[in-house]
Amino acid sequence: MNGADTAFVLISSALVMLMTPGLALFYGGMVRVKSALNMLMMCVVSLGIVSVLWVLYGYSLAFGDDLGGGLLGNLDHIGLKGIGVDTVTGGQGAIPVFAFVLFQLMFAVITPALMSGALADRVKFSAWALFVTLWVSAVYFPVAHWVWQPDGWLRQLGVIDFAGGTAVHINAGIGALAAVLVVGRRIGFRTEPMRPHSLPLVMLGAGLLWFGWFGFNAGSALAANGTAAAVALNTQVATGAAMLGWLAYERIRRGAFTTLGAASGAVAGLVAITPSGAHVGVLGALLIGVVAGVLCSWAVGLKYKLGYDDSLDVVGVHLVGGVVGTLLVGVLAFHGVGGAQQLGKQAIGVFSVMAFSFVVSWTLAKTVDVTIGFRAVEGDETSGVDQAFHAETAYDFRVLDGSPVGLGTALAARMDALSVTEPLSRKVGA
């Protein structure tokens, strides 16, 4: 056992766990007042659902011995059977398998949470919880096996995905698009632009994501070594460069440097460096960040041109950022890894995950929709899903005048009314 490596992986696991509540704040600040709590809950519930499924059968399906063809693990480790404290896995020395199980669990938790932003404001909470259960079982666990298990077919092919460009970001981004096409647009989409109700929450959430991402990326080295250090540096450089690239693009196109643009650009950089962090130099990381910042800033406007309602730009940031980072491995990877052959492998990884995830995600969303109904009823969506599904509101304005109606109600209505002006960073192509 290597104590330093074990401690590093455990700390990295805690950092990745922090990313889910960070994501909740990031998304929660971007929605209107009347659905802020629902957005928080759609993210945080993943911590409960996926943690249980992971130990019951998820780890076994993702990292169990291959059943054949590199598609799925066996069920030898149901309930983590056969995994003892003395069993060890990767790292420069060795770490307990339980540390690896915990680390990978946090990846499984945040992936469906990423999708929630695309469906903000308009889905039943119970339907979302069911969809998460089905999606991680049928989509995430198999794709994680493809990409990271030594017997997985994409791993055998030689596709490079150091920390989750395909399994996490492309998977979540294209899955979110499929679910959006099933659920449909929000009431008022394209006629009532919908402004974030709290940009300070967005910035706080982005900061927590940035902080936690050092565990996400550097922790994937599974050892406190030079690889982890290089990945951490690349993560910082790419994220900063992407933020600047996004800001420069929106300044040229729309005449302002927005707070939302800075936060979104940072996340785009974090996404793009995830698959390539251990395989590019610092200048390569800088280039990946700039390209991702500009392309993701451009891509968020596609929903207005193409007509799909991706509420919080999961497709534009996570799908596009994941594709950029995964493909650029084939162009920028050092030590003789990069080149046309590697680029071809990366493209196979990108498009195979996109095709599988889209088809299965659409099927699962449609199944939920025709059985229990995915979409909230019109009255609940209009009045606010917070009150409808959680019997709570994010802010109690009644304390200002001490009455259940009157000034408090008026202020709440006024804040929602103020939430209909789309910020400049989200108006591309509108």
Secondary structure, DSSP 8 states (H G I E B T S, - for coil): --HHHHHHHHHHHHHHHHHHHHHHHHHHHHS-GGGHHHHHHHHHHHHHHHHHHIIIIIHHHHHS-B-STTS-B-STTGGGTT--TT-EE-TTTTEEHHHHHHHHHHHHHHHHHHHHGGGTTSB-HHHHHHHHHHHIIIIIHHHHHHHHSTTSHHHHHT---SSSIIIIIIHHHHHHHHHHHHH---TTTTTS----S-HHHHHHHHHHHHHHHHHHHHGGG-SSSHHHHHHHHHHHHHHHHHHHHHHHHHHHHHS---HHHHHHHHHHHHHHHTTTTTTS-HHHHHHHHHHHHHHHHHHTTHHHHH----TT-HIIIIIHHHHHHHHHHHHH-TTTT-SHHHHHHHHHHHHHHHHHHHHHHHHHHHHHHHHT-SB--HHHHHH-HHHHHHS--S--GGGGTTSSSSHHHHHHHHHHHHTTS--GGG-TT-
